[in-house]
Structures are given as structure tokens and as C-alpha cells.
Amino acid sequence: EQEALRCSGCGISLQSEDQGKPGYTPKQAFEREPIICQRCFRIKNYNESSSVTVEQDEFLRLLGQIGGKQALVIHIVDIFDFQGSVISGLQRFIGNNPVLLAVNKIDLLPKVTNWNKVRNWVQKEAKDAGLKVEDVVLCSAKQNSGFDRLLEAVDEYRGDRDVYVVGATNVGKSTLINRLIRDYSDLDQELTVSRYPGTTLDMVHIPLDDGKYIIDTPGIVYPSRYSELVSPQDLGVILPDKPMKPAVYQLNEGQTIFFGGFGRFDFIQGNRQSFTCFVSGRVPLHRTKLEKADELFANHAGELLNPPSKENIAKLPEWTRHEFRITKGNKCDLFISGLGWIKINNDQGAIVAVHVPKGIKVMVRPSII
Ligand code: GDP
């Protein structure tokens, strides 16, 4: 009969099977009254939110509920995986509600970065993704920078609205929520809300001083990101933890760069030119001849080309090849979701290819740096 029980904090159906999913409640918590899920329990008792995740369909259903409300939406994205973490179609679901785009993890970009250029780039990419954003705030939860500006923007646009925070997994959403709780919340009030009778809530409502709420939505899982595919150990390899040091390669056509055993980049055709790799410093780069590359991977994946280990490579999908013809004068990035990008510095044109496990998003985009 546990299935019938709902959290008296957020309204979600309670379950005690999967800690990463909404509604998780340890068995012993069922003996307390009122019963609340672990996420609500943590917020209430420790002022701390934790990450839970949902699949895309469920997430879109949750988003749809925002469309009918007066809301300010904070969409948090990861600058290291912008196209992998932006929620395309967000606008369709949330209606005319204003969106603040919080671009997190900017501490990962190189120390010398033209932030105005990055901001303009974000604005343009957001527009191309169909988002109408009121404001773009560059921030780093890790360095605790940019948040003051974000809080200012929240004040500026919130008016009489609740604040919904949405984002993909691993973008830093819990870190941000925790900051908002500390700055805005009045946790002497109850988390419980039943202001919208008949609606399924299953989003955590954190009361604000003024009677409004911050609503923490579960993180959406996008399986097209490398970071969703690898083992926890390899996740620590591909996610940079300090500013990236761009690695510049002068290549002739017919040369390949391996990113450990995670993927490879082929320079197939074009004049000698430079390519800049923006990946985690823990991913070893290995230059070789294109004609030898298949054989090298077949014989040395998980050994010379590691990480991942042989064992972990076997658990990843087979590689597929994505070929791109870069036109003259088009300064662009070859973006690999969750792994990083290769900047093509050319002004002469090139044919290039990327090999990565099937399902990972690979695309050409205007260069960010
Ligand atoms: P959530 O899944 O969106 O709730 O994200 P978390 O707040 O749990 O953060 C996910 C991962 O990103 C953790 O490993 C964090 O340490 C890391 N992270 C969060 N914010 C930042 C940031 O500003 N910079 C960097 N470099 N890492 C961050």
C-alpha cells in the first residue's frame, strides 16, 4: 500500500527503491508522521537540496505545468556542455513566462577569456535554441561567482511570481538551489503546498519570505551527453575540474588525434592548419596517422588508448563516424557533448570527422572562444 502514499512536502508518490529518482524515501521514514520524501527532508532539516532525475517525457509533463502559472524560470546550463544541456523546446512548455539563463561552470573556460564574446555567443545560441531569455548570467557555483548578479536578476524579474529552476543533470542545479535557499527562504514555514488542487506537484516547493516559492524540478536526463554514458570513474576524467588549457595542434591532412579511448578527431582533407582541443586535462591526447587509426584502436583501446579501461570501453556503444565539410572562413567548434570541443581555426576550409560512441551528440557550432 506504499504506492498510494504521497510526500506531504511535495506531493510526489513515495518509493524506497531508487535514491536518484523523485519520491525516494528510506524505509524507516515511513514510520514518521507526516511522511516526507528524502529530498524534502533534507531541505527542511539541512537547508540542502539534492539531485534527483527524470526521463524526458516525465520532465516535459512537469514543464507543462509551468505554462499555466505566473512563473520566473531559471534555466541553468553548463558552459562546458552548452548544446548538451540546453532544454530545447523549453519555451513551448512554459508559455510566456520570462526565462533567466544561468550559465554555470564558467570557471572551466581558460583564464584569459573574452567574457563579452562568450555572453554574445550564449545569447545567440539561446536564440537559435528557441529561447527568449530576459537575461544571461554567467556564473560559477564552484567559485561562488556571478550569483550576486543572478540574485539581482531574480529580484528584477520575479515580481509576483514563483521561481522555477530547471536544468539537465550535472549542470550544478542543486548547488544553485542551495544558494537560493540560503538567500531567500524562510524554512520555518512548511514545505507543504496544496495551493493548486488537482495538480500533481512532484516538484519541491521551497517557501520564500514573501509567500512565494522556489520550485526545484528534477534534473532531466539527456542520454546524448557523454557524461551520461561513462562509468563514474571515467566521469571524473572527462569532466574538467579546473580551467581548461587549450591544446593547439598543427596538423597536416591525414592526421588523427585520439582522446584517450573516448573518441577521435580526423583531419581528412585541407591545407596544413591548427586545431585547438578543449577537453579535460585528464584526457590524454594522442596524435597518429589517419591511415593507422582504425588499427590502433582495434589493437590498443583500453591500453595505449586509455582511459577508459578495456572493460569500460566494452560497455560503451560502438563508435560512429560524423563527417563535416567546413567551409572557408567559417571559424567553428566541432562540439562533442560532454567531452568538449575542437576549435577549427581555419580560414581555408577542411574536411574533418569525429568518431564517438553511437548516440552522443556531435555538431559544428560557431566557436565560443
Ligand atoms: P545537479 O545534478 O545539476 O544538481 O548538479 P550538482 O550541483 O550536483 O553538480 C554536478 C557536478 O558539477 C558536481 O560534480 C559539481 O561539483 C560540479 N559543479 C557544479 N557547479 C560547478 C561549477 O560552477 N564549476 C565546476 N567546475 N563544477 C561545478
Residues whose N, C-alpha, C, O or C-beta is under 5 A from the ligand:
A	BS01	GDP	S51 N104 K105 D107 C139 S140 A141 K142 Q143 A168 T169 N170 V171 G172 K173 S174 T175 G219 P240 D241
